[in-house]
Amino acid sequence: MRAGASERIPKQLKDKVNRIKEIMQQRGMEWVRPSDQKLKEMNATYSMWNMWVNKKADPQLYQLQYIANFLGCSIDELIERKEVAA
């Protein structure tokens, strides 16, 4: 098992973490899918990828960097961050 494989997205972030589809649309990548090699690096299947894109499941924390690399963005872009008023 990879380091961090048991780490799950904290419940309070679940609705804010998955911006994969939005980023893909912004970059004109709606129909792009990761290669089998990229999916293997992410420790994912194409079915899992589709579930992430369609917000039916969320990736694990350790997978975020692989996804960000594939999309050409940062992990921060995958996570919706809103400023909190002080």
N, C-alpha and C positions, 0 to 999 in steps of 0.2 A: 504494500500500500504506500502511496506517495505521502510525503510529509504534508500534513494539513488536510489529508483527504477526508477526514471525519468532520472538518469544520463546515458548519452550515451558515448560511446568511442569517444574521440576527433577525428575529421576527419584526422588529420595528423598522428594518431597512428593506424588507421583502418587496414592497411596492415601489421602492425608489431605486433599486439596484439594476433592474433589467431594462436597459435602454437600447438593447441590441437592435431591435427592429427600427427604432427611430434613427439611430446612427446610420444604419444601412441605407435607409431611405434618404437621409441627408446627403450621403455620399454616392448615391446612385448605384448601390450594391444590392438592391432588393432580390435579384435572382442569382447572386453569387453564393456559392456554398463552399465550405472549407474542403480541401482535398482530404483523402483518406489519411494521409500522413499528418496533416494538421489536426484532424480529429483524434488521431492516436496520441499526438502530443498533448491534447486537451483532456485525454482520457475520457473521450465521449464517442457517441455514435451519431450518425446522421439523424436518427430519430430523436435523440436528446437535443441536438442542435435545433431541430424544428420546434421542439417543445420550449426551448429557451426563447427563440425568436417570437413565438406566438404567446409568450408569457403563461404557458401552462405549467412550467417548472422554472426553477432558477438554478444557475450554475453554482457550484461550490466556490468558496473563497479562493482556493488555490487555482481555480480555472480562469479567474478574471484576467490575469496577466496574459494568458494565452489568447483569450478572446480579444483583449485590447490590441495585442500585437497583430492579430489577423485583421482587425478592422482599421488599424492604423490610427488608433486613438489612445488616450490614457485611461487608466482605471477610473480616474475622477470623472471622465466623460461618461463612463458606463453607469456611474452612480449619480443620481439626481441629488444635487446639494443645494439646499436653500439657506439663505442667510437668516440667522436668528436675530431678531431685534434685541438689543441689550437693554 
